[in-house]
């Protein structure tokens, strides 16, 4: 059976997350039903990252197997036609090797957490960023972020519901960049723990406000105690940017 790789974007506000769930519509469900709509086949679509409710994607990657070969452009357009009116779109479809797996073949995933640092309410960035009215020092946030780069036990930076057996992960990059009111936190790693990026964002916010120092970030990391880290930042500020294979 021919295998195809899909690059997908979606607005997470319309879904309960990537993975099929009984609690509401998921991105995976919408895509699988779109494929069934145009070819009559029930397929399973595998994604590179299991984004949570409300998390967006600009470059989610998935794969599926079809019973017959189709031109990639026709596959993309057919899925998009049947995806309506869901807030999701296939940006690109391309043939993939038989051993390609969207999740297990990934070498690096990249996320962005966006904060808008201003007092007025958000209009254009509403639902796409976390509004923080208190002044934030992005330089201090970057200094704190530097304490988390590398291989560590991130027990303090994962949800209590995280099912990973091992909390050790390697962050290949973690940067904080300010452009006017926007502060973007970008993080790259092969894999992440549940809510890891959002807890990092909530912790760095505390550093930006001057409540904690970069040394406190190290203290929290070493404690391995989730109760000492910052809040889990709102899901709508998080976007899955890309995957490298």
Legacy VTK file of the C-alpha trace (Angstrom):
# vtk DataFile Version 3.0
C-alpha trace
ASCII
DATASET POLYDATA
POINTS 245 float
0.000 0.000 0.000
1.404 3.435 -0.901
2.282 5.650 2.057
1.904 9.426 2.088
3.311 12.138 4.327
1.021 15.085 5.091
1.957 18.525 6.420
-1.002 20.060 8.229
-2.020 23.294 9.902
-4.973 23.731 12.221
-6.627 25.998 14.742
-6.638 24.036 17.978
-9.629 25.918 19.379
-11.905 23.767 17.226
-10.603 20.433 18.518
-10.045 18.423 21.702
-6.486 17.826 20.496
-4.780 15.712 17.873
-5.767 12.262 19.101
-9.213 10.688 18.802
-11.200 11.026 22.014
-14.734 10.382 23.190
-15.035 13.915 24.570
-15.231 15.706 21.213
-13.821 16.141 17.698
-10.076 15.685 17.194
-7.787 16.593 14.310
-7.056 12.917 13.697
-10.779 12.144 13.478
-11.446 15.038 11.096
-8.660 13.913 8.757
-9.644 10.244 8.824
-13.267 11.105 8.073
-12.156 13.398 5.242
-10.166 10.558 3.652
-13.117 8.206 4.008
-15.329 10.872 2.445
-13.419 10.923 -0.826
-12.239 7.334 -1.211
-14.626 5.323 0.938
-11.788 3.728 2.894
-11.378 3.753 6.668
-7.749 4.607 7.399
-5.665 5.409 10.450
-3.626 8.611 10.337
-0.559 8.856 12.585
0.689 12.255 13.751
4.128 13.456 14.785
2.858 15.204 17.921
-0.197 14.642 20.088
-1.137 18.259 20.656
-3.587 19.032 23.470
-6.943 20.797 23.364
-6.511 24.349 22.114
-2.941 23.948 20.824
-2.406 25.100 17.237
-0.175 23.768 14.463
1.564 25.341 11.490
3.570 22.274 10.515
2.126 19.131 12.064
3.196 16.042 10.118
1.203 12.844 9.693
1.228 9.751 7.524
-1.348 7.356 6.135
-1.522 4.344 3.847
-3.961 4.222 0.946
-5.131 1.173 -1.011
-4.178 2.811 -4.310
-1.742 5.389 -5.559
-2.897 8.974 -6.026
-1.125 12.089 -7.312
-0.024 13.992 -4.166
-1.733 17.199 -5.246
-5.012 15.383 -5.835
-4.774 13.745 -2.401
-4.137 17.097 -0.721
-7.036 18.805 -2.475
-9.460 15.927 -1.885
-8.749 15.845 1.848
-9.103 19.617 2.081
-12.436 19.533 0.274
-13.836 16.998 2.734
-12.293 18.718 5.765
-14.705 21.627 5.419
-15.768 23.299 7.673
-13.167 22.112 10.199
-10.386 24.678 10.906
-7.669 22.487 9.409
-5.878 22.176 6.075
-3.363 19.872 4.453
-0.583 22.109 3.151
1.354 19.413 1.365
1.060 15.718 0.523
4.022 13.711 -0.700
4.939 10.058 -1.209
6.808 8.486 1.709
8.951 5.390 2.116
7.295 2.279 3.494
9.300 2.558 6.714
8.518 6.244 7.297
6.559 6.927 10.483
5.419 10.459 11.306
6.000 9.951 15.032
8.837 7.457 15.364
10.980 8.715 12.465
11.077 12.265 13.854
14.483 13.586 14.898
13.359 16.950 16.204
10.118 18.777 16.981
9.832 22.535 17.317
7.229 24.489 19.276
6.610 28.186 19.854
4.908 29.692 22.862
3.763 33.266 22.249
3.189 35.890 24.931
1.851 39.360 24.159
3.103 41.697 26.869
0.593 44.554 27.086
-2.301 45.824 29.180
-4.967 46.256 26.452
-6.913 43.130 25.488
-5.855 41.171 22.428
-7.701 41.532 19.161
-5.626 40.155 16.262
-3.678 37.798 18.550
-6.728 36.686 20.524
-6.739 32.913 20.792
-3.148 32.774 19.516
-1.181 34.199 22.446
-1.167 34.626 26.216
-1.704 38.244 27.245
0.496 39.170 30.193
-0.116 42.760 31.385
2.826 42.940 33.822
6.101 44.161 32.310
8.385 41.268 31.370
12.184 41.271 31.083
12.872 39.059 28.064
16.608 39.115 28.795
16.038 37.597 32.231
13.697 35.045 30.672
16.421 34.055 28.186
18.919 33.667 31.029
16.470 31.396 32.819
15.789 29.443 29.627
19.505 28.724 29.285
19.389 26.734 32.516
17.036 24.212 30.898
18.942 23.480 27.689
20.550 20.057 27.572
19.781 16.653 29.076
17.906 16.816 32.393
15.272 15.171 34.521
12.254 17.394 33.815
9.970 15.959 36.505
9.268 19.510 37.740
8.148 20.495 34.230
5.577 17.852 33.415
1.899 17.363 34.111
0.803 15.113 36.948
-1.092 13.215 34.241
2.054 12.588 32.177
2.322 8.882 31.365
5.983 8.850 30.307
7.975 6.333 32.331
11.122 8.452 32.196
11.148 12.220 32.775
14.613 12.658 31.285
14.608 14.656 28.070
17.112 16.665 26.018
16.226 20.215 25.003
18.363 21.043 21.962
17.326 24.672 21.960
15.282 27.095 24.052
15.225 30.766 23.083
13.275 33.822 24.179
13.004 36.667 21.645
11.123 39.931 21.979
9.686 41.893 19.042
7.709 44.843 20.356
4.881 43.495 22.487
5.397 39.911 21.375
7.676 37.549 23.272
8.239 34.227 21.525
9.615 31.215 23.366
10.861 28.604 20.886
11.933 25.147 21.975
13.312 22.187 20.051
13.746 18.595 21.174
13.270 15.098 19.865
10.383 14.539 22.268
8.549 16.322 25.059
6.727 15.454 28.255
3.048 16.235 28.708
2.623 20.023 29.159
6.405 20.503 29.312
6.543 23.533 27.025
3.580 25.221 28.707
5.070 24.741 32.178
8.392 26.119 30.938
6.522 29.171 29.599
4.711 29.653 32.911
8.000 29.416 34.791
9.842 31.849 32.515
6.963 34.327 32.932
7.739 34.376 36.657
11.377 35.118 35.845
10.350 37.894 33.449
8.251 39.514 36.159
11.208 39.488 38.532
9.549 37.090 40.959
12.217 34.446 40.309
15.824 34.562 39.144
17.607 32.276 36.666
19.095 30.535 39.713
15.555 29.717 40.810
14.994 27.939 37.486
17.965 25.704 38.257
16.646 25.120 41.784
13.235 24.109 40.418
14.779 21.813 37.825
16.955 20.092 40.424
14.016 19.689 42.811
12.102 17.466 40.370
8.974 18.783 42.112
6.152 20.016 39.866
4.716 22.066 42.733
7.705 24.412 42.667
7.504 25.329 38.968
5.285 27.975 37.399
1.751 27.605 36.191
0.848 25.658 33.092
0.510 28.471 30.553
-2.762 28.586 28.549
-2.924 26.161 25.643
-3.909 28.776 23.055
-0.444 30.384 23.175
1.261 27.192 21.978
1.868 26.311 18.329
3.481 23.190 16.872
5.826 24.690 14.273
7.657 21.881 12.494
9.227 18.439 12.517
12.659 17.438 11.240
13.314 13.946 9.875
LINES 1 246
245 0 1 2 3 4 5 6 7 8 9 10 11 12 13 14 15 16 17 18 19 20 21 22 23 24 25 26 27 28 29 30 31 32 33 34 35 36 37 38 39 40 41 42 43 44 45 46 47 48 49 50 51 52 53 54 55 56 57 58 59 60 61 62 63 64 65 66 67 68 69 70 71 72 73 74 75 76 77 78 79 80 81 82 83 84 85 86 87 88 89 90 91 92 93 94 95 96 97 98 99 100 101 102 103 104 105 106 107 108 109 110 111 112 113 114 115 116 117 118 119 120 121 122 123 124 125 126 127 128 129 130 131 132 133 134 135 136 137 138 139 140 141 142 143 144 145 146 147 148 149 150 151 152 153 154 155 156 157 158 159 160 161 162 163 164 165 166 167 168 169 170 171 172 173 174 175 176 177 178 179 180 181 182 183 184 185 186 187 188 189 190 191 192 193 194 195 196 197 198 199 200 201 202 203 204 205 206 207 208 209 210 211 212 213 214 215 216 217 218 219 220 221 222 223 224 225 226 227 228 229 230 231 232 233 234 235 236 237 238 239 240 241 242 243 244
